[in-house]
């Protein structure tokens, strides 16, 4: 059973930065899992923000390219999302997602609010 816990969300002014963390636990091989960050803005559907494969290959949604960076530390069983140049439209609940073959798990989410 993979358990994911996000942290690092909060209130930030436009142009600011935040780093989200996703700590994984449970009896599994973290390094084998692809890790992703999704977000769900108020009143909208959940959308993919970025993902990183087990080999470290990254992929980003167009609306965060050049501003967000996904990374992982397999020794710490943790994935990260560095968010720079934040905009009000980045306001959302951010979720961590882990997947390996047919096994997958979601975190509980962390709120990010970008406002002056």
Secondary structure as GFF3:
##gff-version 3
##sequence-region A 1 116
A	DSSP	beta_strand	3	7	.	.	.	ID=ss1
A	DSSP	beta_strand	10	12	.	.	.	ID=ss2
A	DSSP	beta_strand	18	25	.	.	.	ID=ss3
A	DSSP	three_ten_helix	30	32	.	.	.	ID=ss4
A	DSSP	beta_strand	34	40	.	.	.	ID=ss5
A	DSSP	beta_strand	46	52	.	.	.	ID=ss6
A	DSSP	beta_strand	58	60	.	.	.	ID=ss7
A	DSSP	three_ten_helix	62	64	.	.	.	ID=ss8
A	DSSP	beta_strand	68	73	.	.	.	ID=ss9
A	DSSP	beta_strand	78	83	.	.	.	ID=ss10
A	DSSP	three_ten_helix	88	90	.	.	.	ID=ss11
A	DSSP	beta_strand	92	100	.	.	.	ID=ss12
A	DSSP	beta_strand	103	106	.	.	.	ID=ss13
A	DSSP	beta_strand	110	114	.	.	.	ID=ss14
###
